[in-house]
Amino acid sequence: MRATFSIDDKTDAALRRVSQALGTSKSDVVRRAVLEFEARCDRLTERERREKLMILSRLRSEAMTRPDADVDRELQDLREAREAGWRDS
C-alpha cells in the first residue's frame, strides 16, 4: 500500500540519517518505527508508572480498615458466586 505523509525538515533529516545508518530505505525505517511504536503505545509512561507506584505505596502503608475475617468471608462469597455462575452457563 502506498501512502503520502508530510513531515517537517527536522524529522526528514532524522529519517535520512537513520536510513543511511541502517542501510535501508526511508520507507523501511518508517515501517519499523510504526511497528515499534505500536508495541509500546499501551505501556505506561515513566511519570504514570511513578504515580501508580506512589499510590500503591501509600495504600500499603495505610492501616487496614476491615478485619481479616470480613475480607476472607467476602472473598469466599465471591468465589462461590463465580462458581455458581459458571455452572449455570
C-alpha positions, 0 to 999 in steps of 0.5 A: 500500500502506498501512502503520502505523509508530510513531515517537517525538515527536522524529522526528514533529516532524522529519517535520512540519517537513520536510513543511511545508518541502517542501510535501508530505505526511508520507507523501511525505517518508517515501517519499523518505527510504526511497528515499534511504536505500536508495541509500546503505545499501551505501556505506561509512561515513566511519570504514570508508572511513578504515580501508580507506584506512589499510590500503591505505596501509600495504600500499603502503608495505610492501616487496614480498615476491615478485619481479616475475617470480613475480607476472607468471608467476602472473598469466599462469597465471591468465589462461590458466586463465580462458581455458581455462575459458571455452572449455570452457563 
